[in-house]
Amino acid sequence: MFLDFYGLREEPFGVTPDSRFLYLSPEHREALASLYYGIEAGRGFLALIAVPGMGKTTLLFHLLERFRSTARTAFLFQTQCNSREFMRFLLTELGCESGVGQDPVLMHDEFNRLLLQEARAGRRCIVIVDEAQNLDFSVLETIRLLSDFETPRAKLLQIVLAGQPGLADKLAHPALAQLRQRISLIGRLNTLPPHEIRNYMQYRLKMAGLKQQTVFTDEAYAMISELSLGIPRNINNLCFNALSLGFALSQKTIGGDIMREVAADLDLSSLVSHPGERSCPPDPRFDGASRESGDWAQPERPYTQVPPIMASTLGADPRTGETVTPLEAKAYMQQVVQLLRNGTRNPN
């Protein structure tokens, strides 16, 4: 839609986990290195924990690419399942179609044969379980038992459990003490600081083909830094909407005015079922006076909290745990579509 307008080859702020667009901040680089080292050292169990939207899945895809030619790999994300379903998903992902529908004993025997076959061929077997915080305790215990597949000298299977902070809560539970003891390395991803947010945006724009230095002003960077909470998924949503609105307004530079419009569009407080019952006080940055004066960069009072409804639109807020509802998502998309269709600014 706006690619030609900004001179881009492809979407710079997409929603798919494309490892080409993985920006390795110092923490992402450290987490990737620890996972890579843990697999190379044959540690058996590893973990990666971060709040939603930090790029865990993209980092894990990048990790698997490093072992694509030397290992049998499986990436599982169907975590709303029981132990039997988990084993069926696992065997299918590893290419064992015959595993579907078998009883647990036969599935474990087939899995053991596969591991021994790969070991004799000098190949590792790596299983990554994403969204592992959703796994029941019984399924996590099943995963722990998979680590019993080993020889006297080496583990036949390397397992990475990745998930949100709820995974850490489960692993800390006394009922999973044996699993926790087996996890040798734990990677973590914290939110990006302001200077890394700028680097993140510039990296993705460059990867998408932008030849000029940037399309965002310093004021826009500051606003994205504050509104995004330092979460890459939030940054992507803000930037996509900003570029879309800039295209609709024929503005090739994204400044404070456009970002204020984007922030207002992402605030769903006026679109919920009972608009008179606001879940948060009005944001002084979005009232008429502040829009006209354009004094975002130096407000009288520093604004330290994103309105909960806006934060839920952008994704789960690590401070509140709120997530967007289908009703909010539908209302927002209807508003954006109408805005771009009209080619004018939102009068609200």
Secondary structure, DSSP 4 states (H G I P E B T S, - for coil): --HHHHT-SS-TT-SS--GGG----HHHHHHHHHHHHHHHTT-SEEEEEE-TTSSHHHHHHHHHHHHTTTEEEEEE---SS-HHHHHHHHHHHTT-GGGTT--HHHHHHHHHHHHHHHHHTT-EEEEEESSGGGS-HHHHHHHHHHTT-B-SS-BS-EEEEEE-HHHHHHHTSGGGHHHHHHEEEEEEEPPPPHHHHHHHHHHHHHHTT--SS-SB-HHHHHHHHHHHTT-HHHHHHHHHHHHHHHHHTT-SSB-HHHHHHHHHHT--TTTSS-TTS-SSPPPGGGSHHHHHHT--SS-SS------HHHHHHHS--TTT-----HHHHHHHHHHHHHHHHHTS----
